[in-house]
Amino acid sequence: PSAAGISGHYPTNLANSNELAELERKNREVVLSLYEALSCRDVDTVTKILAHDLEWWFHGPPSHQFMMRLLTGADNESSFSFAPKSIASFGSIVIAEGCDSERGIYWVHAWTVTDGIITQVREYFNTSLTVTRLSNSSSSAAKIGRSKSKASTAEIASVHCPSVLVGKSVPGLVLAI
């Protein structure tokens, strides 16, 4: 299918690549503004950027629902900080990825931006697919994952988290999912 036909995420009225590049730049700015507002706990800006009927998908361990707890006020004292290490834009989709290496937590957010408002977010935290696909070798973490004993996600991710940010990028993997 053509780029314009993929899930309706690319506006069909874009006349040229300059317009698409400008749209992607604006969408990245919206997402960066959200992360900045979250770090400053600027509730007014967050409210303006997020759609009131935000569609939210979460993929990962329930204990990693930091964004939901932050936005709903369930955990105002959370020390978890969303500081993206990379951001890529594909039409109306903006992919941000980051890692908290101290906690061994790797995350990816796929934001959908429509007319300057975030209408959807898909969160990916330490999913087993991400951990196993990014493994370069039969490291001890991979052996733990194959053994019958249950390893925690944090144990596996702590080994892989640094390698994800050095020469590896997950947006292609996330888009393929």
Secondary structure, 3 states (H helix, E strand, C coil): CCHHHCCCCCCCCCCCHHHHHHHHHHHHHHHHHHHHHHHHCCHHHHHHHEEEEEEEEEECCHHHCHHHHHHHCCCCCCCCCCCCCEEEEECCEEEEEEEECCCCEEEEEEEEEECCEEEEEEEEECCHHHHHHCCCCCCHHHHHHHCCCCCCHHHHHHHHHHHHHCCCCCHHHHHHC
